[in-house]
Amino acid sequence: MRAMMRTTLGLLTAAALVSVSGAARAQGGAGKDGYADEQHRNDCRLAHQVLTAGEPANKRDWALETIPSCGVLGGEALAAMLLAHRGDAAADDELDALVQASVNLRDATLFRAGLQVAGDATAGDAARVAGWQVVHAQLTGVYPPVTASEDDGPQAGSMLATAPPAWGLALPADRDTLARAVADRALASPDTPLAVRELADHLVAALDLQAQVLRVCGPSGTLADEACENAVAADDQANP
């Protein structure tokens, strides 16, 4: 299981570095308002309306596909959707689509909504799982699936962004600290559901590995580089 965790977290760390550099390039190439053109701006306004006001209802699938490219409006809409699903005890297609959309957008409003729901002991189990997956996506560019049983460790197979993400409001500088604090509270509570506990634990491990890669390999380090991977492995042996 430890080897599987290392493989999965390696994917998360590598994806995070690729996501950050790719996002910076994408942000630099967009217009100052974050929209490609007037048509894109209008599409984003309509997608935001569909997802927050529900009209026109027949464009909901289109809106979910469009909204990740919509910067601040996208973050607002996806955050509002997640908060509206706060009471969900069972997963559904819309929650799944929301989580998938969050992979392609980095936005502080969405990140904070994810943390709010993930850390809410009164929220439904499925909503909390989705909240943690959104937080994972905001911090790493991927999100882990939920495993089937207590005997299964966090598995590979996370959803990866297929293009550099769009940016809305900048994520807070202390985002890792904020996420770790919520995860620690979830892990400290004996009432935290298994699936929620698993994702919180996975996030803490991912943050630990990212910090280790930064310390051992430097700011440009990635486990996709063999020398960095070997250095991290040596550090593990020296500091078990």
FIKOLZA-1660 file (N, C-alpha, C; in steps of 0.1 Angstrom, whole numbers, plus 5000, padded with zeros to 4 digits):
% residues 240
   i   px   py   pz ch aa at
   1 5008 4988 5000  A  M  N
   1 5000 5000 5000  A  M CA
   1 5009 5013 5000  A  M  C
   2 5020 5012 5008  A  R  N
   2 5029 5024 5008  A  R CA
   2 5034 5027 4994  A  R  C
   3 5038 5016 4986  A  A  N
   3 5043 5019 4973  A  A CA
   3 5032 5025 4964  A  A  C
   4 5020 5020 4966  A  M  N
   4 5008 5026 4958  A  M CA
   4 5006 5040 4962  A  M  C
   5 5007 5044 4975  A  M  N
   5 5005 5057 4979  A  M CA
   5 5016 5066 4973  A  M  C
   6 5029 5061 4972  A  R  N
   6 5040 5069 4967  A  R CA
   6 5037 5071 4952  A  R  C
   7 5032 5061 4945  A  T  N
   7 5030 5063 4930  A  T CA
   7 5019 5073 4928  A  T  C
   8 5008 5072 4936  A  T  N
   8 4997 5081 4934  A  T CA
   8 5001 5095 4937  A  T  C
   9 5008 5097 4949  A  L  N
   9 5012 5110 4953  A  L CA
   9 5023 5116 4943  A  L  C
  10 5031 5107 4937  A  G  N
  10 5040 5112 4927  A  G CA
  10 5033 5118 4915  A  G  C
  11 5022 5111 4911  A  L  N
  11 5014 5117 4900  A  L CA
  11 5008 5130 4904  A  L  C
  12 5003 5131 4917  A  L  N
  12 4998 5144 4921  A  L CA
  12 5008 5155 4921  A  L  C
  13 5020 5152 4926  A  T  N
  13 5030 5162 4927  A  T CA
  13 5034 5167 4913  A  T  C
  14 5037 5157 4904  A  A  N
  14 5041 5160 4890  A  A CA
  14 5030 5169 4884  A  A  C
  15 5017 5164 4886  A  A  N
  15 5006 5171 4879  A  A CA
  15 5005 5186 4885  A  A  C
  16 5008 5187 4898  A  A  N
  16 5007 5201 4904  A  A CA
  16 5017 5210 4897  A  A  C
  17 5029 5206 4895  A  L  N
  17 5039 5214 4889  A  L CA
  17 5036 5217 4875  A  L  C
  18 5031 5207 4867  A  V  N
  18 5027 5209 4853  A  V CA
  18 5016 5219 4853  A  V  C
  19 5006 5217 4862  A  S  N
  19 4994 5225 4862  A  S CA
  19 4998 5240 4865  A  S  C
  20 5007 5242 4874  A  V  N
  20 5010 5256 4878  A  V CA
  20 5017 5263 4866  A  V  C
  21 5027 5256 4860  A  S  N
  21 5034 5262 4849  A  S CA
  21 5025 5264 4837  A  S  C
  22 5017 5255 4834  A  G  N
  22 5008 5256 4823  A  G CA
  22 4997 5267 4825  A  G  C
  23 4993 5268 4838  A  A  N
  23 4983 5278 4841  A  A CA
  23 4989 5292 4839  A  A  C
  24 5001 5293 4843  A  A  N
  24 5008 5306 4842  A  A CA
  24 5009 5310 4828  A  A  C
  25 5012 5301 4819  A  R  N
  25 5013 5304 4805  A  R CA
  25 4999 5308 4799  A  R  C
  26 4989 5300 4804  A  A  N
  26 4975 5303 4799  A  A CA
  26 4970 5316 4803  A  A  C
  27 4973 5320 4816  A  Q  N
  27 4969 5332 4822  A  Q CA
  27 4976 5344 4814  A  Q  C
  28 4989 5342 4811  A  G  N
  28 4996 5352 4805  A  G CA
  28 4991 5355 4791  A  G  C
  29 4985 5345 4784  A  G  N
  29 4981 5346 4771  A  G CA
  29 4966 5351 4769  A  G  C
  30 4959 5352 4780  A  A  N
  30 4945 5356 4779  A  A CA
  30 4944 5371 4780  A  A  C
  31 4932 5376 4776  A  G  N
  31 4930 5391 4778  A  G CA
  31 4930 5395 4792  A  G  C
  32 4931 5408 4794  A  K  N
  32 4932 5413 4808  A  K CA
  32 4920 5409 4817  A  K  C
  33 4909 5407 4811  A  D  N
  33 4897 5403 4818  A  D CA
  33 4895 5388 4819  A  D  C
  34 4904 5380 4813  A  G  N
  34 4904 5366 4814  A  G CA
  34 4895 5359 4803  A  G  C
  35 4889 5367 4794  A  Y  N
  35 4880 5361 4784  A  Y CA
  35 4887 5362 4770  A  Y  C
  36 4885 5352 4762  A  A  N
  36 4892 5352 4749  A  A CA
  36 4886 5362 4740  A  A  C
  37 4873 5364 4741  A  D  N
  37 4867 5374 4732  A  D CA
  37 4853 5377 4737  A  D  C
  38 4845 5385 4730  A  E  N
  38 4832 5389 4735  A  E CA
  38 4822 5377 4735  A  E  C
  39 4824 5368 4726  A  Q  N
  39 4815 5356 4725  A  Q CA
  39 4818 5348 4738  A  Q  C
  40 4830 5346 4741  A  H  N
  40 4834 5339 4753  A  H CA
  40 4828 5345 4766  A  H  C
  41 4829 5358 4767  A  R  N
  41 4823 5366 4778  A  R CA
  41 4808 5363 4779  A  R  C
  42 4801 5364 4768  A  N  N
  42 4787 5362 4768  A  N CA
  42 4783 5348 4771  A  N  C
  43 4791 5338 4766  A  D  N
  43 4789 5324 4770  A  D CA
  43 4790 5322 4785  A  D  C
  44 4800 5328 4790  A  C  N
  44 4803 5327 4805  A  C CA
  44 4792 5333 4813  A  C  C
  45 4787 5344 4809  A  R  N
  45 4775 5350 4816  A  R CA
  45 4763 5341 4816  A  R  C
  46 4761 5335 4804  A  L  N
  46 4749 5326 4803  A  L CA
  46 4751 5314 4811  A  L  C
  47 4763 5308 4810  A  A  N
  47 4766 5296 4818  A  A CA
  47 4764 5298 4833  A  A  C
  48 4769 5310 4838  A  H  N
  48 4768 5313 4852  A  H CA
  48 4753 5315 4855  A  H  C
  49 4745 5321 4847  A  Q  N
  49 4731 5322 4849  A  Q CA
  49 4724 5308 4850  A  Q  C
  50 4727 5300 4841  A  V  N
  50 4721 5286 4840  A  V CA
  50 4724 5279 4853  A  V  C
  51 4737 5279 4858  A  L  N
  51 4741 5271 4869  A  L CA
  51 4737 5277 4883  A  L  C
  52 4734 5290 4883  A  T  N
  52 4730 5297 4896  A  T CA
  52 4715 5300 4897  A  T  C
  53 4709 5303 4885  A  A  N
  53 4695 5306 4885  A  A CA
  53 4686 5295 4879  A  A  C
  54 4693 5285 4872  A  G  N
  54 4685 5274 4867  A  G CA
  54 4679 5276 4854  A  G  C
  55 4681 5287 4847  A  E  N
  55 4674 5291 4835  A  E CA
  55 4684 5295 4824  A  E  C
  56 4682 5290 4812  A  P  N
  56 4673 5280 4807  A  P CA
  56 4678 5266 4811  A  P  C
  57 4669 5258 4817  A  A  N
  57 4673 5245 4823  A  A CA
  57 4678 5235 4812  A  A  C
  58 4674 5237 4800  A  N  N
  58 4679 5227 4789  A  N CA
  58 4693 5230 4785  A  N  C
  59 4700 5240 4791  A  K  N
  59 4714 5242 4787  A  K CA
  59 4723 5239 4799  A  K  C
  60 4719 5231 4808  A  R  N
  60 4727 5228 4820  A  R CA
  60 4740 5220 4816  A  R  C
  61 4738 5210 4808  A  D  N
  61 4750 5202 4804  A  D CA
  61 4760 5211 4797  A  D  C
  62 4755 5220 4788  A  W  N
  62 4764 5229 4781  A  W CA
  62 4771 5238 4791  A  W  C
  63 4763 5243 4801  A  A  N
  63 4769 5253 4810  A  A CA
  63 4780 5246 4819  A  A  C
  64 4778 5234 4823  A  L  N
  64 4789 5227 4830  A  L CA
  64 4801 5225 4822  A  L  C
  65 4800 5223 4809  A  E  N
  65 4812 5222 4801  A  E CA
  65 4819 5235 4798  A  E  C
  66 4811 5246 4798  A  T  N
  66 4816 5259 4795  A  T CA
  66 4822 5266 4807  A  T  C
  67 4816 5264 4819  A  I  N
  67 4820 5272 4831  A  I CA
  67 4834 5272 4835  A  I  C
  68 4841 5260 4834  A  P  N
  68 4855 5260 4839  A  P CA
  68 4864 5270 4832  A  P  C
  69 4861 5275 4820  A  S  N
  69 4869 5284 4813  A  S CA
  69 4866 5299 4816  A  S  C
  70 4857 5301 4826  A  C  N
  70 4851 5314 4829  A  C CA
  70 4857 5322 4840  A  C  C
  71 4868 5318 4845  A  G  N
  71 4875 5326 4855  A  G CA
  71 4867 5328 4868  A  G  C
  72 4865 5341 4872  A  V  N
  72 4858 5344 4884  A  V CA
  72 4844 5340 4884  A  V  C
  73 4837 5342 4872  A  L  N
  73 4823 5337 4871  A  L CA
  73 4822 5322 4873  A  L  C
  74 4832 5315 4867  A  G  N
  74 4832 5300 4869  A  G CA
  74 4834 5296 4883  A  G  C
  75 4843 5303 4890  A  G  N
  75 4845 5299 4904  A  G CA
  75 4832 5302 4912  A  G  C
  76 4826 5313 4910  A  E  N
  76 4813 5317 4917  A  E CA
  76 4803 5306 4914  A  E  C
  77 4801 5302 4902  A  A  N
  77 4790 5293 4898  A  A CA
  77 4793 5279 4904  A  A  C
  78 4805 5274 4903  A  L  N
  78 4808 5261 4908  A  L CA
  78 4807 5261 4923  A  L  C
  79 4812 5271 4930  A  A  N
  79 4811 5272 4944  A  A CA
  79 4796 5272 4949  A  A  C
  80 4788 5280 4942  A  A  N
  80 4774 5280 4945  A  A CA
  80 4767 5267 4944  A  A  C
  81 4771 5260 4933  A  M  N
  81 4766 5246 4931  A  M CA
  81 4770 5237 4942  A  M  C
  82 4782 5237 4946  A  L  N
  82 4787 5228 4957  A  L CA
  82 4780 5231 4970  A  L  C
  83 4778 5244 4973  A  L  N
  83 4772 5247 4986  A  L CA
  83 4757 5243 4985  A  L  C
  84 4751 5244 4973  A  A  N
  84 4737 5240 4972  A  A CA
  84 4735 5225 4974  A  A  C
  85 4746 5217 4972  A  H  N
  85 4746 5203 4974  A  H CA
  85 4751 5198 4987  A  H  C
  86 4752 5208 4996  A  R  N
  86 4758 5205 5009  A  R CA
  86 4752 5193 5017  A  R  C
  87 4739 5192 5015  A  G  N
  87 4732 5181 5023  A  G CA
  87 4732 5168 5016  A  G  C
  88 4738 5166 5004  A  D  N
  88 4737 5154 4997  A  D CA
  88 4744 5142 5004  A  D  C
  89 4737 5132 5007  A  A  N
  89 4743 5120 5013  A  A CA
  89 4748 5110 5002  A  A  C
  90 4742 5110 4990  A  A  N
  90 4746 5101 4980  A  A CA
  90 4751 5109 4968  A  A  C
  91 4761 5103 4961  A  A  N
  91 4766 5110 4949  A  A CA
  91 4756 5110 4938  A  A  C
  92 4757 5120 4929  A  D  N
  92 4748 5120 4917  A  D CA
  92 4756 5126 4905  A  D  C
  93 4750 5125 4894  A  D  N
  93 4758 5130 4882  A  D CA
  93 4762 5144 4883  A  D  C
  94 4754 5153 4889  A  E  N
  94 4758 5167 4889  A  E CA
  94 4770 5169 4898  A  E  C
  95 4770 5162 4910  A  L  N
  95 4782 5164 4918  A  L CA
  95 4794 5159 4911  A  L  C
  96 4793 5148 4904  A  D  N
  96 4805 5142 4897  A  D CA
  96 4809 5152 4886  A  D  C
  97 4800 5158 4879  A  A  N
  97 4803 5168 4869  A  A CA
  97 4809 5181 4875  A  A  C
  98 4805 5185 4886  A  L  N
  98 4810 5196 4893  A  L CA
  98 4825 5194 4897  A  L  C
  99 4828 5182 4902  A  V  N
  99 4841 5179 4906  A  V CA
  99 4850 5178 4894  A  V  C
 100 4846 5172 4883  A  Q  N
 100 4854 5172 4871  A  Q CA
 100 4856 5186 4865  A  Q  C
 101 4846 5194 4866  A  A  N
 101 4848 5208 4861  A  A CA
 101 4859 5216 4869  A  A  C
 102 4859 5212 4882  A  S  N
 102 4869 5220 4891  A  S CA
 102 4883 5217 4888  A  S  C
 103 4886 5206 4881  A  V  N
 103 4900 5203 4877  A  V CA
 103 4905 5214 4867  A  V  C
 104 4897 5219 4859  A  N  N
 104 4901 5228 4849  A  N CA
 104 4900 5243 4852  A  N  C
 105 4898 5246 4865  A  L  N
 105 4897 5260 4870  A  L CA
 105 4904 5261 4883  A  L  C
 106 4912 5272 4885  A  R  N
 106 4917 5275 4898  A  R CA
 106 4911 5288 4903  A  R  C
 107 4904 5288 4914  A  D  N
 107 4897 5300 4919  A  D CA
 107 4895 5299 4934  A  D  C
 108 4898 5310 4941  A  A  N
 108 4897 5311 4955  A  A CA
 108 4883 5308 4961  A  A  C
 109 4873 5314 4954  A  T  N
 109 4859 5312 4958  A  T CA
 109 4856 5297 4958  A  T  C
 110 4860 5290 4948  A  L  N
 110 4857 5276 4947  A  L CA
 110 4865 5268 4957  A  L  C
 111 4878 5271 4959  A  F  N
 111 4886 5265 4969  A  F CA
 111 4880 5266 4983  A  F  C
 112 4876 5278 4986  A  R  N
 112 4870 5280 5000  A  R CA
 112 4857 5273 5002  A  R  C
 113 4849 5272 4991  A  A  N
 113 4836 5265 4992  A  A CA
 113 4839 5250 4994  A  A  C
 114 4850 5245 4987  A  G  N
 114 4854 5231 4989  A  G CA
 114 4858 5228 5003  A  G  C
 115 4866 5237 5009  A  L  N
 115 4870 5235 5023  A  L CA
 115 4858 5236 5032  A  L  C
 116 4849 5245 5029  A  Q  N
 116 4838 5247 5038  A  Q CA
 116 4829 5234 5039  A  Q  C
 117 4827 5228 5028  A  V  N
 117 4818 5216 5027  A  V CA
 117 4826 5204 5032  A  V  C
 118 4839 5203 5028  A  A  N
 118 4847 5192 5033  A  A CA
 118 4848 5191 5048  A  A  C
 119 4849 5202 5054  A  G  N
 119 4851 5203 5069  A  G CA
 119 4838 5204 5077  A  G  C
 120 4827 5203 5070  A  D  N
 120 4814 5205 5077  A  D CA
 120 4808 5192 5082  A  D  C
 121 4809 5189 5095  A  A  N
 121 4804 5176 5100  A  A CA
 121 4789 5174 5098  A  A  C
 122 4782 5185 5095  A  T  N
 122 4767 5183 5093  A  T CA
 122 4764 5181 5079  A  T  C
 123 4773 5182 5070  A  A  N
 123 4771 5181 5056  A  A CA
 123 4769 5166 5052  A  A  C
 124 4762 5163 5041  A  G  N
 124 4761 5149 5037  A  G CA
 124 4774 5143 5033  A  G  C
 125 4775 5130 5034  A  D  N
 125 4788 5123 5031  A  D CA
 125 4792 5126 5017  A  D  C
 126 4783 5125 5007  A  A  N
 126 4787 5127 4993  A  A CA
 126 4792 5141 4991  A  A  C
 127 4785 5150 4997  A  A  N
 127 4789 5164 4996  A  A CA
 127 4803 5167 5001  A  A  C
 128 4806 5160 5013  A  R  N
 128 4819 5162 5019  A  R CA
 128 4830 5156 5010  A  R  C
 129 4827 5144 5004  A  V  N
 129 4837 5138 4995  A  V CA
 129 4839 5147 4983  A  V  C
 130 4829 5152 4977  A  A  N
 130 4830 5161 4966  A  A CA
 130 4838 5174 4970  A  A  C
 131 4836 5179 4982  A  G  N
 131 4843 5190 4987  A  G CA
 131 4858 5187 4988  A  G  C
 132 4862 5176 4993  A  W  N
 132 4876 5172 4993  A  W CA
 132 4882 5170 4979  A  W  C
 133 4874 5164 4970  A  Q  N
 133 4879 5163 4957  A  Q CA
 133 4881 5176 4950  A  Q  C
 134 4873 5186 4953  A  V  N
 134 4874 5199 4947  A  V CA
 134 4887 5205 4953  A  V  C
 135 4889 5204 4966  A  V  N
 135 4901 5209 4972  A  V CA
 135 4914 5203 4966  A  V  C
 136 4914 5190 4965  A  H  N
 136 4925 5183 4958  A  H CA
 136 4927 5189 4944  A  H  C
 137 4917 5191 4936  A  A  N
 137 4918 5196 4923  A  A CA
 137 4924 5210 4923  A  A  C
 138 4920 5218 4932  A  Q  N
 138 4925 5232 4933  A  Q CA
 138 4940 5232 4936  A  Q  C
 139 4944 5223 4945  A  L  N
 139 4958 5223 4950  A  L CA
 139 4967 5215 4941  A  L  C
 140 4962 5205 4934  A  T  N
 140 4971 5196 4927  A  T CA
 140 4968 5194 4912  A  T  C
 141 4956 5198 4908  A  G  N
 141 4952 5196 4894  A  G CA
 141 4947 5182 4891  A  G  C
 142 4945 5174 4902  A  V  N
 142 4939 5161 4900  A  V CA
 142 4930 5159 4912  A  V  C
 143 4922 5148 4912  A  Y  N
 143 4914 5145 4924  A  Y CA
 143 4914 5130 4925  A  Y  C
 144 4915 5124 4937  A  P  N
 144 4915 5110 4939  A  P CA
 144 4901 5105 4940  A  P  C
 145 4899 5093 4934  A  P  N
 145 4886 5086 4935  A  P CA
 145 4884 5081 4950  A  P  C
 146 4872 5077 4953  A  V  N
 146 4869 5071 4966  A  V CA
 146 4871 5056 4965  A  V  C
 147 4878 5050 4974  A  T  N
 147 4880 5036 4974  A  T CA
 147 4868 5029 4979  A  T  C
 148 4868 5016 4976  A  A  N
 148 4855 5008 4979  A  A CA
 148 4855 5003 4993  A  A  C
 149 4866 5001 5000  A  S  N
 149 4865 4995 5013  A  S CA
 149 4877 5000 5022  A  S  C
 150 4876 4997 5035  A  E  N
 150 4886 5002 5044  A  E CA
 150 4900 4996 5041  A  E  C
 151 4900 4984 5035  A  D  N
 151 4912 4977 5032  A  D CA
 151 4920 4983 5020  A  D  C
 152 4913 4991 5012  A  D  N
 152 4919 4996 5000  A  D CA
 152 4926 5010 5003  A  D  C
 153 4938 5012 4999  A  G  N
 153 4945 5025 5001  A  G CA
 153 4940 5034 4990  A  G  C
 154 4944 5047 4991  A  P  N
 154 4941 5056 4980  A  P CA
 154 4947 5051 4966  A  P  C
 155 4939 5051 4956  A  Q  N
 155 4942 5044 4944  A  Q CA
 155 4946 5054 4933  A  Q  C
 156 4954 5050 4923  A  A  N
 156 4957 5058 4912  A  A CA
 156 4945 5059 4903  A  A  C
 157 4945 5068 4893  A  G  N
 157 4934 5069 4884  A  G CA
 157 4926 5082 4886  A  G  C
 158 4933 5092 4891  A  S  N
 158 4927 5105 4893  A  S CA
 158 4924 5111 4880  A  S  C
 159 4914 5121 4880  A  M  N
 159 4911 5128 4868  A  M CA
 159 4921 5139 4866  A  M  C
 160 4927 5139 4854  A  L  N
 160 4937 5149 4851  A  L CA
 160 4931 5160 4841  A  L  C
 161 4935 5172 4843  A  A  N
 161 4931 5182 4834  A  A CA
 161 4937 5179 4820  A  A  C
 162 4930 5181 4809  A  T  N
 162 4935 5179 4796  A  T CA
 162 4941 5191 4790  A  T  C
 163 4940 5202 4796  A  A  N
 163 4946 5215 4791  A  A CA
 163 4950 5224 4803  A  A  C
 164 4958 5233 4802  A  P  N
 164 4961 5242 4813  A  P CA
 164 4948 5248 4818  A  P  C
 165 4947 5249 4831  A  P  N
 165 4935 5254 4837  A  P CA
 165 4933 5269 4835  A  P  C
 166 4921 5274 4836  A  A  N
 166 4918 5288 4836  A  A CA
 166 4919 5293 4850  A  A  C
 167 4921 5306 4852  A  W  N
 167 4922 5312 4865  A  W CA
 167 4912 5322 4868  A  W  C
 168 4906 5321 4880  A  G  N
 168 4897 5331 4885  A  G CA
 168 4904 5339 4896  A  G  C
 169 4898 5341 4908  A  L  N
 169 4905 5347 4919  A  L CA
 169 4917 5339 4923  A  L  C
 170 4928 5345 4925  A  A  N
 170 4940 5338 4929  A  A CA
 170 4938 5330 4942  A  A  C
 171 4943 5318 4943  A  L  N
 171 4942 5310 4955  A  L CA
 171 4950 5317 4966  A  L  C
 172 4945 5316 4979  A  P  N
 172 4952 5323 4989  A  P CA
 172 4967 5318 4991  A  P  C
 173 4976 5326 4995  A  A  N
 173 4990 5322 4997  A  A CA
 173 4991 5311 5007  A  A  C
 174 4983 5311 5017  A  D  N
 174 4983 5301 5027  A  D CA
 174 4974 5289 5025  A  D  C
 175 4971 5286 5012  A  R  N
 175 4961 5276 5009  A  R CA
 175 4965 5262 5015  A  R  C
 176 4978 5259 5014  A  D  N
 176 4982 5246 5020  A  D CA
 176 4979 5245 5035  A  D  C
 177 4982 5256 5042  A  T  N
 177 4980 5256 5056  A  T CA
 177 4965 5255 5059  A  T  C
 178 4957 5263 5052  A  L  N
 178 4942 5262 5054  A  L CA
 178 4937 5248 5052  A  L  C
 179 4941 5242 5041  A  A  N
 179 4936 5228 5038  A  A CA
 179 4941 5218 5048  A  A  C
 180 4953 5219 5052  A  R  N
 180 4959 5210 5062  A  R CA
 180 4951 5211 5076  A  R  C
 181 4947 5224 5079  A  A  N
 181 4940 5225 5092  A  A CA
 181 4927 5219 5092  A  A  C
 182 4919 5220 5080  A  V  N
 182 4906 5214 5079  A  V CA
 182 4908 5199 5079  A  V  C
 183 4918 5194 5072  A  A  N
 183 4921 5179 5071  A  A CA
 183 4924 5174 5085  A  A  C
 184 4932 5181 5092  A  D  N
 184 4936 5176 5106  A  D CA
 184 4924 5175 5115  A  D  C
 185 4914 5185 5114  A  R  N
 185 4902 5184 5122  A  R CA
 185 4894 5172 5118  A  R  C
 186 4893 5170 5105  A  A  N
 186 4885 5158 5101  A  A CA
 186 4891 5145 5106  A  A  C
 187 4904 5144 5105  A  L  N
 187 4911 5132 5109  A  L CA
 187 4910 5130 5124  A  L  C
 188 4909 5141 5132  A  A  N
 188 4909 5140 5146  A  A CA
 188 4895 5136 5152  A  A  C
 189 4885 5137 5143  A  S  N
 189 4871 5134 5148  A  S CA
 189 4868 5119 5145  A  S  C
 190 4864 5112 5156  A  P  N
 190 4860 5098 5154  A  P CA
 190 4848 5096 5146  A  P  C
 191 4840 5107 5144  A  D  N
 191 4827 5106 5136  A  D CA
 191 4829 5108 5121  A  D  C
 192 4841 5111 5117  A  T  N
 192 4843 5114 5103  A  T CA
 192 4841 5102 5095  A  T  C
 193 4833 5102 5084  A  P  N
 193 4830 5090 5076  A  P CA
 193 4843 5085 5070  A  P  C
 194 4844 5072 5067  A  L  N
 194 4856 5066 5062  A  L CA
 194 4861 5073 5049  A  L  C
 195 4852 5075 5040  A  A  N
 195 4856 5080 5027  A  A CA
 195 4861 5094 5028  A  A  C
 196 4855 5102 5037  A  V  N
 196 4860 5116 5040  A  V CA
 196 4873 5115 5047  A  V  C
 197 4875 5107 5056  A  R  N
 197 4888 5105 5063  A  R CA
 197 4899 5101 5054  A  R  C
 198 4896 5092 5045  A  E  N
 198 4905 5088 5035  A  E CA
 198 4910 5099 5026  A  E  C
 199 4901 5107 5021  A  L  N
 199 4905 5118 5013  A  L CA
 199 4913 5129 5020  A  L  C
 200 4909 5132 5033  A  A  N
 200 4916 5141 5041  A  A CA
 200 4931 5136 5044  A  A  C
 201 4932 5123 5047  A  D  N
 201 4945 5117 5049  A  D CA
 201 4954 5118 5036  A  D  C
 202 4947 5115 5025  A  H  N
 202 4954 5116 5012  A  H CA
 202 4959 5130 5009  A  H  C
 203 4951 5140 5012  A  L  N
 203 4956 5154 5010  A  L CA
 203 4968 5157 5019  A  L  C
 204 4967 5153 5032  A  V  N
 204 4979 5156 5040  A  V CA
 204 4991 5150 5035  A  V  C
 205 4990 5137 5031  A  A  N
 205 5002 5130 5025  A  A CA
 205 5007 5137 5012  A  A  C
 206 4997 5141 5004  A  A  N
 206 5001 5148 4992  A  A CA
 206 5009 5161 4995  A  A  C
 207 5004 5169 5005  A  L  N
 207 5010 5181 5009  A  L CA
 207 5024 5178 5015  A  L  C
 208 5025 5168 5023  A  D  N
 208 5038 5164 5028  A  D CA
 208 5048 5160 5017  A  D  C
 209 5043 5153 5007  A  L  N
 209 5052 5149 4996  A  L CA
 209 5056 5161 4988  A  L  C
 210 5047 5170 4985  A  Q  N
 210 5051 5182 4978  A  Q CA
 210 5061 5191 4986  A  Q  C
 211 5060 5191 4999  A  A  N
 211 5070 5199 5007  A  A CA
 211 5083 5192 5007  A  A  C
 212 5083 5178 5007  A  Q  N
 212 5095 5171 5006  A  Q CA
 212 5102 5173 4993  A  Q  C
 213 5095 5172 4982  A  V  N
 213 5101 5175 4969  A  V CA
 213 5107 5188 4968  A  V  C
 214 5100 5198 4973  A  L  N
 214 5105 5212 4973  A  L CA
 214 5118 5213 4981  A  L  C
 215 5118 5206 4993  A  R  N
 215 5130 5207 5001  A  R CA
 215 5142 5199 4995  A  R  C
 216 5139 5188 4989  A  V  N
 216 5150 5179 4984  A  V CA
 216 5154 5183 4970  A  V  C
 217 5145 5187 4962  A  C  N
 217 5148 5189 4947  A  C CA
 217 5147 5203 4943  A  C  C
 218 5143 5212 4951  A  G  N
 218 5142 5226 4948  A  G CA
 218 5129 5230 4941  A  G  C
 219 5127 5243 4939  A  P  N
 219 5114 5248 4934  A  P CA
 219 5110 5242 4920  A  P  C
 220 5119 5238 4912  A  S  N
 220 5115 5233 4899  A  S CA
 220 5115 5217 4899  A  S  C
 221 5117 5211 4911  A  G  N
 221 5117 5197 4911  A  G CA
 221 5104 5190 4909  A  G  C
 222 5104 5178 4903  A  T  N
 222 5093 5170 4901  A  T CA
 222 5096 5155 4901  A  T  C
 223 5087 5147 4906  A  L  N
 223 5090 5133 4906  A  L CA
 223 5090 5127 4892  A  L  C
 224 5086 5134 4882  A  A  N
 224 5087 5129 4869  A  A CA
 224 5102 5129 4864  A  A  C
 225 5111 5136 4872  A  D  N
 225 5125 5136 4869  A  D CA
 225 5132 5125 4877  A  D  C
 226 5139 5116 4871  A  E  N
 226 5145 5105 4878  A  E CA
 226 5154 5109 4889  A  E  C
 227 5162 5119 4887  A  A  N
 227 5172 5124 4897  A  A CA
 227 5164 5128 4909  A  A  C
 228 5153 5136 4907  A  C  N
 228 5145 5140 4919  A  C CA
 228 5139 5129 4926  A  C  C
 229 5133 5119 4918  A  E  N
 229 5127 5108 4924  A  E CA
 229 5137 5100 4932  A  E  C
 230 5149 5098 4927  A  N  N
 230 5160 5091 4935  A  N CA
 230 5163 5099 4948  A  N  C
 231 5164 5112 4947  A  A  N
 231 5168 5120 4958  A  A CA
 231 5157 5119 4969  A  A  C
 232 5144 5119 4965  A  V  N
 232 5133 5117 4974  A  V CA
 232 5134 5104 4981  A  V  C
 233 5137 5093 4973  A  A  N
 233 5138 5080 4979  A  A CA
 233 5149 5079 4989  A  A  C
 234 5160 5085 4986  A  A  N
 234 5172 5085 4995  A  A CA
 234 5168 5093 5008  A  A  C
 235 5161 5104 5006  A  D  N
 235 5156 5111 5018  A  D CA
 235 5147 5103 5027  A  D  C
 236 5138 5095 5020  A  D  N
 236 5130 5086 5028  A  D CA
 236 5138 5076 5036  A  D  C
 237 5148 5071 5030  A  Q  N
 237 5156 5061 5037  A  Q CA
 237 5164 5067 5049  A  Q  C
 238 5169 5080 5047  A  A  N
 238 5176 5086 5057  A  A CA
 238 5167 5092 5068  A  A  C
 239 5155 5094 5065  A  N  N
 239 5145 5100 5075  A  N CA
 239 5132 5091 5074  A  N  C
 240 5133 5079 5079  A  P  N
 240 5121 5070 5078  A  P CA
 240 5110 5075 5087  A  P  C
% end
